[in-house]
Amino acid sequence: MRDALLYTFTAFGGPQAHLAVLLREFVEKRKYITEAELMELNALSQMLPGPSSTQTLVGIAWKVGKLPLALITFLIWVLPSATVMCIAGISFKVLAKGNHFAEIIRYIQPIAVGIVAYAAYIFAQRVLKTRVSVMLAIASVIATLILQNPYAFPLLVMMGGIVSSALETQPQENELRVKLFSNVNPNKIAYFIGILLLFAALGALVNRTSPFSLPIRLFENFYRNGILIFGGGQVLVPLMFTEFVELKHYLTNTEFLSGYAIQQALPGPTFAFTSFLGSVTMANSGFGIAGQVMGAIVAVIGINLPGLILILFIVPFWEDLKKITRIRNSLSGINAVAVGFMITAFILLIRPFGVNWLAYSIMLATFLLLKFTRIKTPVIIVIGVLVGWFF
């Protein structure tokens, strides 16, 4: 637990950097697991929806101390950054009333868009390696721009996985699939899907004027997105922006990007950003501090619960699962569709810039700094805040 706490407060830089820290601290120094086991857990987390860094860390804890240690490690990893982001959400609404605050954060928005652009570039570079993946990404962009509906996301993700699995997998493995699914407890699958359906139904049935309506709908929104997000935080931000800003107008463009920039300056999981989203959404709907705290809690539980359930459910029979290439091959199509979501979000994010060439210049400078230098994201954000403060 002490090692997990130390890791929590030093894990900057997103999933790729997190993996390097895990390799150094948990494999090479402390030898909790082997390097091969770490790589397998990382591959598994990439195949599953949800926060990849969180799932990898929880998987390590499960191997070391089974379920109790896995759950304690999850809380140690998530709570600090989620708490800070909740406080940031509450403070943001208070500070935003001051005229000078808008001036201080005016450079944060284009910096955040530059960070998103860099994440999309890296993700696309890693994923779009075949003609099929490129075509799936293009189709995803076109479909999301036309449909502008959050319920299009699961359909597109499913179609991407089906297409890549069908094209890349040879007809085989029937015996392996039988062996795998003989280990699957149908009751656990029913619980997993039932949670989503229950809160989706509650969100539709509860009167919109009820104080319980928005928290229930928020939980369904975050839980549903927790099921859909393959690829970790790189995909989380575009998906959340499209649904919460463009479609449902829970937050403004400035609020969303300012919260994302704050999160990027913190150690810990990118998914802690949802704590800010839940808090500010509740504030924008007229709730007080207690409501904002509830919104943050609902968001963090909702977005993390699917991935936590899946990693704890699947790790025990991963030895069988990793042999199923049809499942493994579906990942390339799912990730290609996710790249399309990221490109769509980037298009939507730069739209408010209009003819503000300074914003475009800052965005481009951020992208180039991340690509060609070793300057870290938190440093760029702090510089942006300081420039806004003094100039």
C-alpha positions in Angstrom: 0.0 0.0 0.0 2.9 2.4 0.8 4.3 1.7 -2.7 1.0 2.3 -4.3 0.6 5.6 -2.4 4.1 6.7 -3.5 3.3 5.8 -7.1 0.0 7.8 -7.0 1.8 11.0 -6.1 4.6 10.6 -8.7 2.8 9.2 -11.7 2.7 12.1 -14.2 2.4 11.9 -17.9 -0.4 9.6 -18.8 -0.6 5.8 -19.4 2.7 5.5 -21.3 4.6 7.2 -18.6 2.7 5.3 -15.9 3.8 2.0 -17.5 7.4 3.0 -17.4 7.1 3.8 -13.7 5.4 0.5 -13.0 8.2 -1.3 -14.8 10.9 0.4 -12.8 9.3 0.4 -9.4 7.1 -2.7 -9.2 9.0 -5.1 -11.5 12.7 -4.2 -11.4 13.0 -2.8 -7.9 10.4 -4.6 -5.9 9.8 -7.7 -8.1 6.1 -7.9 -7.3 5.5 -9.4 -10.8 7.7 -10.3 -13.8 8.1 -8.0 -16.8 6.2 -10.5 -18.9 3.3 -10.4 -16.4 3.3 -6.6 -16.5 3.2 -6.6 -20.3 0.4 -9.1 -20.3 -1.6 -7.0 -17.9 -1.0 -3.9 -19.9 -2.2 -5.7 -23.1 -5.3 -6.9 -21.3 -6.1 -3.3 -20.1 -5.7 -2.1 -23.7 -8.2 -4.7 -24.8 -10.8 -3.7 -22.2 -12.8 -0.5 -21.9 -11.9 1.7 -19.0 -8.8 3.4 -17.5 -5.8 1.4 -18.7 -3.4 2.7 -16.0 -5.9 1.9 -13.3 -6.6 -1.5 -14.6 -3.0 -2.4 -14.9 -2.2 -1.3 -11.3 -5.3 -3.1 -9.9 -4.3 -6.2 -11.9 -0.8 -6.1 -10.2 -2.5 -5.7 -6.8 -4.8 -8.7 -7.5 -1.8 -10.9 -8.3 0.0 -9.8 -5.1 -2.9 -9.8 -2.6 -6.1 -10.9 -4.4 -9.4 -8.9 -4.1 -8.8 -7.0 -0.8 -5.5 -5.5 -1.9 -6.8 -4.8 -5.4 -9.7 -2.7 -4.0 -7.5 -0.8 -1.5 -5.0 -0.1 -4.2 -7.8 1.2 -6.5 -8.9 3.7 -3.8 -5.3 4.8 -3.0 -4.8 5.5 -6.8 -8.1 7.2 -7.6 -9.0 9.2 -4.4 -6.2 11.9 -4.2 -6.5 13.2 -7.8 -10.3 12.9 -7.8 -10.5 14.9 -4.6 -8.3 17.6 -6.0 -10.4 17.8 -9.1 -13.6 18.0 -7.1 -12.1 20.9 -5.1 -11.0 22.5 -8.4 -14.6 22.2 -9.7 -16.0 23.9 -6.7 -13.4 26.6 -6.7 -13.7 27.1 -10.4 -17.3 28.3 -10.1 -16.4 30.7 -7.3 -13.3 32.1 -9.0 -15.0 32.4 -12.4 -17.1 35.2 -10.9 -14.0 37.4 -10.8 -13.2 39.3 -14.0 -9.4 38.7 -13.6 -9.8 34.9 -13.5 -10.9 34.8 -17.2 -7.8 36.7 -18.1 -5.6 34.3 -16.1 -6.9 31.2 -17.9 -7.3 32.7 -21.4 -4.2 30.7 -22.6 -5.3 27.5 -21.0 -7.9 26.6 -23.6 -5.6 26.6 -26.7 -2.9 24.8 -24.6 -5.5 22.1 -23.7 -6.5 21.8 -27.4 -2.8 21.4 -28.3 -2.5 18.6 -25.7 -5.6 16.9 -27.2 -4.1 17.2 -30.7 -0.9 15.7 -29.6 -2.7 12.8 -27.9 -4.7 12.2 -31.1 -1.5 12.3 -33.2 0.3 9.7 -31.0 -2.8 7.5 -30.7 -3.4 7.6 -34.5 0.3 6.9 -35.2 0.1 3.8 -33.0 -3.2 2.5 -34.3 -3.7 3.5 -37.9 -1.4 1.0 -39.5 -3.6 -0.6 -42.1 -6.0 0.5 -44.8 -8.9 -0.9 -42.9 -8.1 1.0 -39.7 -7.7 4.2 -41.6 -11.1 3.7 -43.3 -12.7 2.9 -40.0 -11.3 6.1 -38.5 -12.5 8.2 -41.4 -16.0 6.6 -41.2 -16.1 7.3 -37.5 -15.3 11.0 -38.0 -18.0 11.3 -40.7 -20.6 9.4 -38.6 -20.0 11.3 -35.4 -20.1 14.7 -37.1 -23.4 13.8 -38.9 -25.2 12.0 -36.1 -24.1 14.1 -33.1 -25.7 11.6 -30.7 -24.0 9.9 -27.7 -25.8 6.7 -28.5 -24.0 6.5 -31.8 -20.8 5.8 -29.9 -21.5 2.3 -28.7 -22.8 1.3 -32.2 -19.7 2.6 -33.9 -17.3 1.0 -31.4 -19.1 -2.4 -31.8 -19.0 -2.1 -35.6 -15.3 -1.3 -35.6 -14.5 -4.3 -33.4 -16.7 -6.6 -35.6 -15.1 -5.4 -38.9 -11.5 -5.8 -37.7 -12.2 -9.1 -36.0 -13.9 -10.5 -39.1 -11.1 -9.3 -41.5 -8.1 -10.2 -39.4 -9.1 -13.5 -37.8 -8.9 -16.9 -39.6 -11.8 -19.3 -38.9 -10.5 -21.3 -36.0 -10.4 -21.4 -32.2 -13.9 -22.9 -31.6 -12.4 -25.3 -29.0 -10.6 -22.4 -27.3 -13.7 -20.3 -27.1 -15.6 -23.2 -25.5 -12.9 -23.5 -22.9 -12.9 -19.7 -22.3 -16.6 -19.3 -21.9 -16.9 -22.3 -19.7 -15.2 -20.2 -17.1 -17.6 -17.2 -17.5 -20.1 -16.8 -14.7 -23.3 -15.6 -16.4 -24.5 -14.0 -13.2 -21.5 -11.6 -13.2 -22.3 -10.6 -16.8 -25.9 -10.0 -15.9 -24.8 -7.7 -13.0 -22.5 -5.8 -15.2 -25.1 -5.1 -17.9 -27.9 -4.8 -15.4 -26.3 -1.8 -13.6 -26.2 0.1 -16.9 -29.8 -0.8 -17.8 -31.1 0.0 -14.3 -29.6 3.5 -14.2 -30.6 4.2 -17.8 -34.2 3.3 -16.9 -34.1 5.3 -13.7 -32.8 8.3 -15.6 -35.6 8.0 -18.1 -38.3 7.5 -15.4 -37.4 10.0 -12.7 -39.0 13.3 -13.2 -36.5 15.9 -14.5 -37.5 18.3 -11.8 -36.5 15.9 -9.0 -33.2 16.6 -7.2 -32.3 12.9 -7.8 -32.8 13.1 -11.6 -29.5 14.7 -12.6 -27.2 12.5 -10.4 -28.9 9.4 -11.7 -28.6 10.5 -15.3 -25.0 11.5 -14.7 -24.2 8.1 -13.3 -25.7 6.4 -16.4 -23.7 8.8 -18.6 -20.4 8.1 -17.0 -21.0 4.4 -16.5 -22.0 4.0 -20.2 -18.9 5.9 -21.3 -16.8 3.8 -19.0 -18.0 0.8 -21.0 -17.2 2.5 -24.3 -13.8 4.1 -23.7 -11.0 1.9 -25.2 -7.5 3.4 -25.0 -7.7 5.3 -21.7 -7.6 9.0 -21.2 -6.7 9.9 -24.8 -10.2 8.7 -25.8 -12.0 9.9 -22.6 -11.5 13.6 -23.2 -12.9 13.7 -26.8 -15.8 11.5 -25.9 -16.7 13.5 -22.8 -16.4 16.8 -24.7 -18.7 15.7 -27.5 -21.4 14.5 -25.1 -21.2 16.9 -22.2 -20.4 20.1 -24.0 -21.6 19.8 -27.6 -24.7 17.7 -27.1 -26.0 18.1 -23.6 -24.4 21.5 -22.7 -23.7 20.5 -19.2 -20.5 22.6 -19.3 -19.1 25.4 -21.4 -16.1 24.9 -23.7 -13.9 27.0 -21.4 -15.0 25.1 -18.3 -14.3 21.7 -19.9 -10.8 22.7 -21.2 -9.8 24.5 -18.1 -10.6 21.4 -16.0 -8.7 19.2 -18.4 -5.7 21.4 -18.2 -5.8 21.3 -14.4 -5.9 17.5 -14.5 -2.9 17.3 -16.8 -0.9 19.2 -14.3 -1.6 16.6 -11.6 -0.3 13.1 -11.0 -2.6 10.1 -11.1 -5.3 8.8 -13.5 -6.6 10.9 -16.3 -10.1 9.5 -15.5 -10.0 11.7 -12.3 -11.0 14.5 -14.7 -14.6 13.2 -14.5 -14.7 14.4 -10.8 -14.4 18.0 -12.2 -17.0 17.3 -14.8 -19.5 16.0 -12.3 -18.9 18.8 -9.9 -19.2 21.6 -12.4 -22.3 20.0 -14.1 -24.1 20.0 -10.7 -23.1 23.6 -10.1 -24.4 24.7 -13.5 -27.7 23.1 -12.6 -28.1 25.1 -9.5 -26.7 22.7 -6.8 -24.6 23.9 -3.9 -21.3 22.5 -2.6 -23.0 19.3 -1.3 -24.5 18.7 -4.7 -21.1 19.3 -6.4 -19.4 16.8 -4.1 -22.2 14.3 -4.9 -21.7 14.9 -8.6 -18.0 14.3 -8.3 -18.5 11.0 -6.5 -21.1 9.8 -9.0 -18.8 10.7 -11.9 -15.8 8.9 -10.5 -17.7 5.8 -9.5 -19.6 5.7 -12.7 -16.6 6.0 -15.0 -14.3 3.6 -13.1 -16.8 0.9 -12.2 -17.0 -0.9 -15.5 -13.2 -1.1 -15.9 -12.8 -2.2 -12.3 -15.4 -5.0 -12.6 -13.9 -6.2 -15.9 -10.3 -6.3 -14.8 -11.2 -8.2 -11.6 -13.5 -10.5 -13.5 -11.1 -11.3 -16.3 -7.6 -11.5 -14.7 -8.4 -14.9 -13.1 -8.8 -16.6 -16.5 -6.6 -14.3 -18.6 -4.4 -17.3 -19.6 -7.4 -18.6 -21.6 -8.6 -15.2 -22.8 -5.3 -14.2 -24.3 -5.4 -17.2 -26.7 -8.6 -15.9 -28.4 -7.2 -14.0 -31.3 -10.7 -13.0 -32.5 -11.1 -11.0 -29.3 -7.6 -9.6 -29.6 -8.1 -8.6 -33.2 -11.2 -6.7 -32.5 -9.1 -4.2 -30.6 -7.5 -2.6 -33.7 -11.0 -1.7 -35.1 -12.2 -0.4 -31.8 -9.1 1.8 -31.5 -9.4 3.0 -35.1 -13.0 4.2 -34.3 -11.6 5.8 -31.1 -9.1 7.8 -33.3 -12.1 9.0 -35.3 -13.8 10.2 -32.1 -10.6 12.1 -31.2 -10.4 13.8 -34.6 -14.0 14.8 -34.3 -13.5 16.3 -30.9 -10.5 18.2 -32.1 -12.6 19.7 -34.9 -15.2 20.7 -32.4 -12.7 22.1 -30.0 -11.0 24.5 -32.5 -14.4 25.7 -33.7 -14.7 28.4 -31.0 -11.3 29.8 -32.0 -12.8 31.4 -35.0 -10.2 33.8 -36.5 -8.3 34.0 -33.2 -4.8 33.4 -34.7 -3.2 33.8 -31.3 -5.2 30.8 -30.1 -4.1 28.7 -33.1 -0.5 29.7 -32.5 -0.5 28.7 -28.9 -2.2 25.4 -29.8 0.5 24.7 -32.4 3.3 25.7 -30.1 2.0 23.3 -27.4 1.8 20.5 -30.0 5.4 21.1 -31.2 6.8 21.4 -27.7 5.3 18.1 -26.7 6.4 16.4 -29.9 10.0 17.8 -30.3 11.1 18.6 -26.7 11.2 16.9 -23.3 9.1 19.6 -21.7 6.3 18.0 -19.7 2.6 18.9 -19.9 2.4 20.3 -16.4 5.3 22.7 -17.1 3.5 24.0 -20.2 0.3 24.5 -18.3 2.0 26.4 -15.5 3.7 28.6 -18.0 0.3 29.4 -19.6 -1.2 30.3 -16.2 1.8 32.5 -15.3 1.7 34.3 -18.7 -2.1 34.9 -18.2 -1.5 36.2 -14.7 1.3 38.7 -15.5 0.4 39.7 -19.0 
